[in-house]
Amino acid sequence: MADLYVFAFRTRSPHFLADKGSIVGISGPFLTSHQPTFESMGATFSRFETLACRSIEEHVQVLLETVDGMSGRGDLPDE
């Protein structure tokens, strides 16, 4: 079993994302049977898309598909 964390973040000017508002990213997955660490199982990523552009579930799906496609592994845990 593993946990995937979804987060929203903002930046301040002069950062190029400052005017976009809240941006979505994911971190993990992290094995629930282990002590928390800084090491994930390879799906910590953001496409720098706004929180409002899709539902949380859709963000997670798109982000995991992107990470999966970049890694070529095809072995990320299902929801």
Secondary structure as the mmCIF struct_conf table of DSSP 4:
data_model
#
loop_
_struct_conf.conf_type_id
_struct_conf.id
_struct_conf.beg_label_comp_id
_struct_conf.beg_label_asym_id
_struct_conf.beg_label_seq_id
_struct_conf.end_label_comp_id
_struct_conf.end_label_asym_id
_struct_conf.end_label_seq_id
STRN STRN1 ALA A 2 PHE A 9
TURN_TY1_P TURN_TY1_P1 SER A 13 PRO A 14
BEND BEND1 HIS A 15 HIS A 15
TURN_TY1_P TURN_TY1_P2 PHE A 16 LEU A 17
HELX_RH_3T_P HELX_RH_3T_P1 ALA A 18 LYS A 20
STRN STRN2 ILE A 23 LEU A 31
TURN_TY1_P TURN_TY1_P3 THR A 32 SER A 33
BEND BEND2 HIS A 34 HIS A 34
BEND BEND3 PHE A 38 PHE A 38
BEND BEND4 MET A 41 GLY A 42
STRN STRN3 PHE A 45 PHE A 45
STRN STRN4 THR A 50 THR A 50
HELX_RH_3T_P HELX_RH_3T_P2 LEU A 51 CYS A 53
BEND BEND5 ARG A 54 ARG A 54
HELX_RH_AL_P HELX_RH_AL_P1 ILE A 56 SER A 71
HELX_LH_PP_P HELX_LH_PP_P1 LEU A 76 ASP A 78
#
